[in-house]
């Protein structure tokens, strides 16, 4: 059982929001949003094709990584196999999504915890969870190995290898592009270890009752951003940080509220914390992907029919603004890979990404 199994329909985006919108609603034609919001992104510092970039964050950050890769920017990835595998196969096994195989990192706290673990400063509690089929998974990246592991020892060996590569990646990065996704998280009550999923969504720890729900506020997010930036500076004096906020609404909320105000709270806190932190640090900037996708001029057409997943047109609008602001022509580039080979599990069609959170919606579908 997952904590989301007994939640009412209003806690889920599909049943709490999408079901209220008539399916016959006609699309509204509006001007290209880039024409209406020029100057939305004014970079604080230069980023070039030669800047070594590390990407991480919630599901939307996969679009950032893929676009950097396709345009042959110096985005780091030391963990993916150096063979011509299909993109959808790579994504299914957690490769090529980000600069290392850590999967989705939904909060700054989770990112700080990962870095502390990589350098031996923190040991997450209950690192191995078990699936209903008896297979074991890495509790911090439960979806990167779809077939699971036969023993907990294999999970630990794979994680040790991953952490070695993560250290190399982090120390090679001049810039970390990090996408803030959620304020709601699940953590071990006694130690504070955070996890990307709740018990029962993919797998379950030995003592699930020790895992509790938490919804962080502005002060906690600010502290985590400060810890992330300070840690980066401690490893590389030239380290810079570019923050974004994911425009993707919550799939579900365990807050007790309707999923719509729960989404507004989460995104508001993240956006406010990012804005305040950027103002206080010369080497930290903000890229407004959230505003590009959700601004009123788009009339919602940058979202798929589920009103959550971002369309390829929306991703292009955001990434075009990024590349234009940093001096690259966006209409002439030739992708390094075919954008059609981007299989995943969260979105539909060519713009798919892999996201554990979408499993909550699948659970909701099976219950309604």
Secondary structure, 3 states (H helix, E strand, C coil): CCCCCCCCHHHEHHHHCHHHCCCCCCCCCCCCHHHHCCCCCCCCCCCCCCCCEEEEECCCHHHHHHHHHHCCCCECCCCCCCCCCCHHHHHHCCCCCCCCCCCCCCCHHHHHHHHHHHCCCCCCCCCEEECCCCCEEECCCCCCCCCCECCHHHHHHHHHHHHHHHHHHHHHCCEEEEEECCCEEEEECCCCCEECCCCCCCCECCCHHHEEEEECCHHHHHHHHHHHHHHHHHHCCCCEEEEEECCCCCCECCCCCCHHHHHHHHHHHHHHHHHHHHHHCCCEEECCHHHHHHCHHHCCCCECCCCCCECHHHHHHHHHHHHHHCCCCCCCCCCCCCCCCCCCCCCCHHHCCCCCCHHHHHHHHHHC
